[in-house]
Structure formats: structure tokens, C-alpha cells
Amino acid sequence: MKKIISNLLTGIVYVFLFAPIVVLLVFSFNESKSLSVFSEPSLYWYKELLKDRNTLEALRNTLVLASSATIISTIIGTAAAWGIVRVKSKVYKATFNTVTDIPLTNPDIITGISLMLMFVFVGSFFGARNSLNFWTMLIAHVTFCLPYVILQVLPKLRQMDKALPEAAMDLGCTPLRAFLKVEFPEMLPGMITGAIMAFTLSLDDFVISYFTSGTGFQTLPIRIYSMTKKTVTPKMYALATIIFFITLALLLISNMIDAKSDEEEHKKKKKIFGGKTHEKN
């Protein structure tokens, strides 16, 4: 009886979570414009989506912004994680960890408003007419993506044996070569996972983008929000379906990378402990 109740509650939770997505996916293939009656399957709204120049431009802007923010935050976040691991002072390390956690716990609306005020202040200080543009959005996206990259790379560096880079340099490697041959492969799974998280977070961000965007640059979430004031046509369902499957693919890739990294780490530990047991025998 307990197992039946547990399965029933789990099923209700999953239905509650995924029913809206299923409805969206189904009605994206609806030929009619009705949002309540499904007439027959069709790709009509996907074709209409390809004809919407403003939406496609907003999608292009979103992809450019997300890609740029991902690259920059991955590079800076990896360097920050590499530096945090090497900090010996517990006070400084705790301070860095706290500073890293602040953007995660801070509400998006607070982050968006504070960044907007900072950009407007700096812009007025230098006499700029329009303080908000693509570059302000890019800085804002890098700001909230950085902690996720840091928190993905840090565990990989902490799992690594600290003596390995020194051993590589003792065997003749330069510091740069030791980093590329020893440390970089250890960080790579965390970097990829952090980059995927940064890309997906930047892709669907609305609140921070809304406060830091200018008039000449519009992302897809802002475009969809402006359309909700009038009428949302099923072509937005088609677009949301495409984004959903792209995000799902990125999530699967991220999980596969994490699973592979954990498996390799388990094999490595098993090999080490197995070798020590053999030596004792």
C-alpha cells in the first residue's frame, strides 16, 4: 500500500510539472489558431515562424548574447575556480565562496535593478546618451552566469591530486605544459557542464535582460513578453517547442558528461586502492 501511494504521489507531481509542456508541444502542431480545440496535425505554425522576421532577429540576438556570455563566463569562471583552490587562507577562501554564492541567492529583480542603476550611473558619468545596449546586457549575463561555472569547476579541481602538477614538472614539464596535460583535462568536464548551464540560463533569462536592455537590442524572452500584451499565436508554441528540445538535448549532454566523469573518477580510485591492496599482499 505504501508503494502504491508513493508511486501515485510521484505521478501526480510529474503530471503537475510536465502537463503544461505537453499541452504546448501538442498545440504547436495544431493547424487551427484555436488554443483549446485541436483540429489536425500540421507544421503550419512552424512555417509561419520562419516568416516572422522580428522573432527570428530576436532569436539571433539571443543566441549571440548567450554564446558570448557562455564563452566569457567559462573562461573567467575557470580562472577564478583555479585561483580559489590555490588560496591557503581559510578566511579568504570563505570570503570568495560567499561572494560566489551571492548572485545565486540574490533575487533576479534585485540584480537587474542594481545593474541597471550602475550602467546608467556610469553612462551619465561619461556623458553617454544611451547607457543600455548589447554590451550592458552581455556584462549582466556574464555576472549571473559566472557563479554556475565556478561551482561546476571547483569540485573537479578539489578531486584532483594536488601532487600531480608538481610531479609533472619534476618530470620535465613546464608550468604551462603541466597545466595543459594534467589540470586542464581534470577541469574540462566541469567547464563543459558549466558552459551548458551558462548557455541555458542566458538563453531564457528575462528579468535581468529586461532591466539592462536598450531600445536597439531585443532578446527572445523580451519579444515574447511584448507579444503577450496583444495576442500570442501558436507560432510561439512552435518556437517554445524548438527551444525546449534544444534545452533538453543540452541537459542530456551535461548529465552524460557528469556520469562519465564520475565513472572515470571511480575507476581511478578503484585502481589506486586496488594497487595499494596488492602491494600490501
GISULNOR-V947509 format. One record per run of one state. SS is the DSSP state (helix for helix, strand for strand, loop for the rest). FROM is the first residue (numbers start at 1). TO is the last residue. Records with the same first field share a line. If there is no record, write none. Layout:
SS = FROM-TO  FROM-TO
This chain:
loop = 1-1  28-29  31-40  42-43  52-52  86-89  106-107  126-133  160-162  171-174  204-206  213-219  229-233  281-281
helix = 2-27  44-51  53-85  90-105  108-125  134-159  163-170  175-203  207-212  220-228  234-280
strand = 30-30  41-41
